[in-house]
Amino acid sequence: IEQDVLLTITVVLIALLFIRDLRRERDTEEVQLRVFENHSTLQSIQAALTPPDAILIGPAQLRTVSRQFCANARGEMLWFHVCLSMFKPQALFDVLLRPAIENPQVTSIQFVLDARQKSIWETDVWPKIRQCQNYQSVQPPRWATINESISFIVSDSGADGAPECLLSFWGEPFMARSTARDVPRYIFHVPSHSELVTRFVEMERNYRFQGREELR
């Protein structure tokens, strides 16, 4: 083959390789542009979504969520109008209440309870509490006349240390009712951004002060 022919073939091959590289570069730029557009779209969708004020927790996750909530608690915990009969079985007490009492980050546990539960507290709950480490963090209950259908636990359990809440309702279908006791079946996890947390704290405070007035 003559030298001129070889040179021509070489130039053509180099040109083809150059065109191929240009196409690859253009394809890469298009892919990068699409990735950027998709990311921008996803951010817009996330910004438009409103986080829920409450998340329903079913029976399969109830114990795990309750235990995790108590493990993440900090500072003061408020237990409002909870059904004390669910603490009668030692197994439920160990799952639902002991983790909060023995959490070293919890400095105070304050119960605000209906006065009709006083006997259950004295015979079934307080003796179990005294067997726990750090039981001194449990304050004397505030007794009041409570006719609400809700119960809740408030604590600084959020990732940023903000107050969150576990909310439950008395009666079916949220509680499994039996002759011996009522046990939560469904609860709601109320995250810190929800206005409900502030409302619950205000409700608890009002009943706590009511209890003080009734003792006078």
C-alpha positions in Angstrom: 0.0 0.0 0.0 1.3 3.4 -0.9 2.3 5.9 1.8 -0.4 8.4 0.7 -3.1 5.7 1.1 -1.9 4.8 4.5 -1.9 8.4 5.6 -5.4 8.9 4.3 -6.6 5.8 6.2 -4.9 7.0 9.3 -6.5 10.4 9.1 -10.0 8.9 8.5 -9.5 6.6 11.6 -8.4 9.5 13.7 -11.5 11.5 12.6 -13.8 8.6 13.4 -12.3 8.3 16.9 -12.7 12.0 17.4 -16.3 11.9 16.3 -17.0 9.0 18.6 -15.4 10.8 21.6 -17.5 13.9 20.8 -20.7 11.8 20.8 -19.7 10.2 24.2 -19.0 13.6 25.6 -22.4 14.9 24.4 -24.1 11.8 25.8 -22.4 12.3 29.2 -23.5 16.0 29.3 -27.0 14.9 28.5 -27.0 12.3 31.3 -25.6 14.8 33.7 -28.3 17.3 32.7 -31.0 14.8 33.2 -29.6 13.8 36.6 -29.6 17.5 37.6 -33.2 18.0 36.4 -34.4 14.9 38.2 -32.7 16.0 41.4 -34.3 19.4 41.1 -37.7 17.9 40.5 -37.3 15.6 43.5 -36.3 18.5 45.7 -39.4 20.4 44.6 -41.7 17.5 45.3 -40.1 17.0 48.8 -40.6 20.7 49.5 -44.2 20.5 48.5 -45.0 17.5 50.7 -46.4 18.4 54.1 -45.1 16.1 56.8 -47.9 14.4 58.7 -49.0 15.6 62.1 -49.4 12.1 63.4 -48.2 8.6 62.3 -50.4 5.6 63.1 -48.5 2.7 64.9 -50.1 -0.7 64.7 -49.8 -3.7 67.0 -46.8 -5.2 65.2 -44.7 -2.1 65.8 -46.2 -0.8 69.1 -43.8 -2.3 71.5 -40.7 -1.5 69.4 -41.8 2.2 68.9 -42.7 2.6 72.6 -39.4 1.1 73.7 -37.5 3.4 71.2 -39.4 6.4 72.3 -38.4 5.8 76.0 -34.8 5.1 75.0 -34.5 8.4 73.2 -36.2 10.4 75.9 -34.4 13.3 77.5 -35.1 15.5 80.5 -38.7 15.5 81.8 -41.3 13.0 80.7 -45.0 13.7 81.1 -47.4 10.8 81.3 -51.0 12.0 81.0 -54.1 9.9 81.8 -52.4 6.6 80.9 -54.3 3.4 81.7 -52.4 2.0 84.8 -54.0 -1.4 84.5 -51.8 -2.2 81.5 -48.8 -2.1 83.9 -50.2 -4.9 86.0 -48.5 -7.7 84.1 -44.7 -7.5 84.8 -43.9 -8.2 81.1 -45.9 -5.2 79.9 -44.4 -3.0 82.7 -40.9 -4.0 81.6 -41.6 -3.1 78.0 -43.7 0.1 78.4 -42.5 1.8 81.5 -39.2 0.4 82.8 -37.2 1.7 79.8 -38.2 5.2 80.7 -37.5 4.9 84.4 -34.0 3.3 83.8 -33.0 5.8 81.1 -30.2 7.8 82.6 -31.0 10.8 80.3 -34.5 11.1 81.9 -34.3 13.4 84.9 -38.0 13.4 85.9 -41.1 11.4 85.2 -44.4 13.1 86.0 -47.7 11.3 85.9 -51.0 13.2 85.7 -53.7 10.7 86.4 -57.4 10.4 87.1 -58.0 10.0 90.8 -60.0 6.8 90.2 -56.8 5.0 89.4 -55.1 5.7 92.7 -55.6 2.2 94.1 -54.0 0.6 91.0 -51.0 2.9 91.4 -50.6 2.0 95.0 -51.0 -1.7 94.7 -49.8 -2.6 91.2 -47.6 0.2 89.8 -45.6 1.9 92.5 -44.2 -1.4 94.0 -42.9 -2.3 90.5 -41.4 1.2 90.0 -39.5 0.9 93.3 -37.7 -2.2 91.9 -36.3 -0.2 89.0 -32.9 1.6 88.8 -33.3 5.3 88.9 -36.8 5.0 90.4 -36.2 8.3 92.2 -36.9 10.1 88.9 -40.6 9.2 89.2 -42.4 12.1 90.9 -45.5 11.7 93.0 -48.5 11.6 90.7 -50.7 14.6 90.2 -54.3 13.4 90.8 -57.2 15.1 89.1 -60.7 14.4 87.8 -60.0 13.6 84.1 -62.8 12.8 81.7 -60.8 13.0 78.5 -60.7 10.1 76.1 -57.1 10.5 75.2 -53.8 9.6 76.9 -50.3 10.7 75.9 -46.6 10.7 76.8 -44.5 13.8 76.0 -40.8 13.9 76.0 -37.8 15.5 74.3 -37.4 12.4 72.1 -36.9 14.1 68.7 -33.7 13.9 66.7 -33.1 17.6 67.4 -34.1 17.3 71.1 -37.5 18.8 70.5 -40.6 17.4 72.3 -42.5 14.6 70.7 -45.5 12.6 71.8 -47.1 9.1 71.8 -50.9 9.5 71.7 -53.5 6.9 72.5 -57.3 6.8 72.9 -59.3 5.0 75.6 -61.6 2.3 74.3 -62.0 0.3 71.2 -60.5 0.1 68.6 -57.4 1.8 70.0 -57.3 -0.3 73.2 -57.9 -4.0 73.6 -60.4 -4.1 76.4 -60.8 -7.1 78.8 -62.2 -7.6 82.2 -58.7 -7.4 83.7 -57.1 -4.5 81.9 -57.0 -2.2 78.9 -53.9 -2.5 76.7 -53.1 -0.1 73.8 -53.6 -1.7 70.4 -52.9 1.4 68.2 -51.0 4.6 69.1 -50.0 7.7 67.2 -46.5 9.0 67.1 -46.8 12.8 67.0 -43.5 14.4 65.7 -42.1 17.7 67.1 -43.3 19.9 64.2 -46.9 19.2 64.9 -49.0 21.8 66.8 -50.6 18.9 68.7 -47.5 18.6 70.9 -48.0 22.2 72.2 -51.7 21.6 72.7 -51.1 18.4 74.7 -48.5 20.1 76.9 -51.1 22.9 77.7 -53.7 20.3 78.5 -51.4 18.4 80.8 -50.5 21.7 82.6 -54.1 22.6 83.1 -55.0 19.3 84.7 -51.9 19.4 86.8 -52.9 22.8 88.2 -56.5 21.5 88.6 -55.1 18.7 90.8 -53.4 21.2 93.0 -56.6 23.2 93.4 -58.6 20.0 94.3 -56.1 19.2 97.1 -56.7 22.5 98.8 
